[in-house]
Amino acid sequence: MLSEASNGGEPARPPYDLLIVGGGINGAGIARDAVGRGASVLLVEQHDLASHTSSASTKLIHGGLRYLEYYEFRLVREALIERERLLRIAPHIIWPLSFVLPHSRLVRPAWMLRLGLFLYDHLGGRMTLPRSRGVRLDRDPLGVPLQPAFKRGFVYSDGWVQDSRLVVLNAMDARTRGADIRTRTTLVDARRVDGLWQATLADAAGGTRTVRARALVNAAGPWVGSMLRDRLGIATTKQVRLVKGSHIVVPRQFEGEQAYIFQNPDKRIVFAIPYERQFTLIGTTDLPWTADPGQVEISAEEIRYLCDSVNRYLRSPVSPADVVWSYAGVRPLYDDAARNASAVTRDYVLDVDVAAGAHPADAAPLLSIFGGKITTYRRLAEHALEKLAPFLPILKGSGWTAGRALPGGDLGPGGFDAALARLRKDAPFLSAEESWRLVRNYGSRAWTIIGDARGPADLGESFGGGLTAREVEYLVRQEWAVTAEDILWRRSRLGLHVTDEDVARLDRYLRDRQRDAAPEDRREPCPAGVALAG
Ligand SMILES: Cc1cc2nc3c(=O)[nH]c(=O)nc-3n(C[C@H](O)[C@H](O)[C@H](O)COP(=O)(O)OP(=O)(O)OC[C@H]3O[C@@H](n4cnc5c(N)ncnc54)[C@H](O)[C@@H]3O)c2cc1C
């Protein structure tokens, strides 16, 4: 039950320091940082955590090589520094990935790529990832999947992230430190009353509550503008620019762990990335979006465009008929009036609105987030709290999140490989692949899932793809999972590995579990129609 100001005679609780609207990466990152500084925090997410843009990304922890062309040096430098930090604090769900960039004379000259990569290697300072290098694609195995016309290229490094899990881990850590995280809870509206924010929240069961907070954070992603206008009644000169991006997933197109970055004649780039062992992920597009961000989906033209983009380079062509899955998301970019969608800045802008003429202690600040990247979420959170600190002294002080592992990220000496070897020894009844998946998803928490199990039977019912009742229980109890979609497409990507019968069985299990649960443990599933990004 939500804590409230005045709800049908129930006692009023003291106001929260921070009410955060939006359980994407930015909301979750701010919640974690703020609660760790001692603030009382309530985060509300209308659907599931990461159910929108933060599960629909290309999943790169990257500086953004192409942003150098737009002179976004500040952003690239910050992102490169963050890349190193995130690889350290979440080594289970974030890992290095090397990229092969074939040289195509028709798009950019080799000297330009060399210069860009030189900057990329040096802008972020000390880096643990391998530096970029040239490669003879006509002689190196990395060139095998490519058409013979591509003889030269470059190899550089970035990071890969399980995007929706990064959101959940930030929310979990925030909860452990005392934050109240409410999924399937919508902020209906909020107004300034006596120097505080007073907000109406609605849960999926139809209940409403009023809560109070000293400051409000609008981390609503693609809804940042409509939140200001329609729910908060606040005018701002800052605008969000919605830019759709889509991806396709096809059966694996090439051997090896490396990804490819292909330059298009329109100057855009498209990635082809090994995905979920048996697949290749291809994306993305950049298209203006004006409709409801909750209804975004890939179009036939985008599928064609993505196939054409990789077919200029790959030896064996990909066709729309090969697509096994696709997803689309909306980038909530800060509108810098750029002419085309690819050129709009990927940097973020934080806007603070305060009650006119009020003393800082009664200013009831509202901070709205425009733009941003998954890669820069942690730094964005620090900047957001710096902006709020003059009004909320509890937030003062230096950031603490750069050096603290996210849940499961404390893999111990030897990192991922050693943790995997330990799990193989401790749970020999798991296949090599199952152990790998558990450590990749949960890190040191894999042992919490396995618990006292001594054999496969102890893990309970099996739902395909290695998913067992033990893991489902963990996801429901620890990670706010409610529906099969939460589990198969956001807590994991097992949706790609299970059959329709598996999904039906999981649905049934969750329904039965819900029916038999004590009333206080019941959670309402997402309303129909919010199944997206997957
Ligand atoms: C195609 C694509 C590729 C990308 N690739 C990368 C990449 O490779 N690397 C990278 O670093 N970044 C990438 N990004 C950018 C990154 O995904 C986004 O910047 C980031 O996910 C935005 O997070 P957010 O928290 O602002 O928004 P969201 O994740 O959309 O979260 C906002 C949340 O607010 C909730 N909300 C809205 N209104 C309400 C309300 N009234 N009450 C309660 N909750 C509400 C929504 O339900 C939503 O879950 C990509 C983006 C796209 C679209």
The ligand as an ORCA input file, in Angstrom:
! r2SCAN-3c Opt
* xyz 0 1
  C      16.548      2.646    -30.752
  C      17.336      3.143    -29.581
  C      18.649      2.729    -29.413
  C      19.383      3.196    -28.327
  N      20.617      2.685    -28.133
  C      21.332      3.075    -27.054
  C      22.577      2.472    -26.797
  O      23.023      1.545    -27.500
  N      23.274      2.915    -25.726
  C      22.821      3.912    -24.914
  O      23.542      4.282    -23.991
  N      21.606      4.475    -25.105
  C      20.846      4.069    -26.156
  N      19.602      4.604    -26.374
  C      19.115      5.665    -25.483
  C      18.507      5.117    -24.202
  O      17.781      3.946    -24.449
  C      17.595      6.161    -23.567
  O      18.263      7.388    -23.446
  C      17.121      5.757    -22.174
  O      16.632      4.440    -22.165
  C      16.026      6.696    -21.703
  O      15.644      6.297    -20.415
  P      14.517      7.068    -19.617
  O      14.544      6.561    -18.241
  O      14.699      8.541    -19.815
  O      13.160      6.713    -20.388
  P      12.239      5.350    -20.327
  O      13.060      4.138    -20.299
  O      11.262      5.473    -21.418
  O      11.544      5.507    -18.931
  C      10.522      6.446    -18.685
  C       9.443      5.738    -17.897
  O       8.503      6.696    -17.389
  C       7.274      6.015    -17.248
  N       6.179      6.987    -17.121
  C       5.787      7.894    -18.036
  N       4.725      8.584    -17.573
  C       4.450      8.110    -16.324
  C       3.474      8.422    -15.341
  N       2.535      9.376    -15.542
  N       3.468      7.738    -14.176
  C       4.396      6.757    -13.954
  N       5.348      6.422    -14.864
  C       5.375      7.092    -16.032
  C       7.199      5.194    -18.526
  O       6.288      4.116    -18.402
  C       8.636      4.759    -18.742
  O       8.866      3.438    -18.299
  C      18.812      4.122    -27.416
  C      17.482      4.519    -27.587
  C      16.746      4.006    -28.634
  C      15.299      4.367    -28.770
*
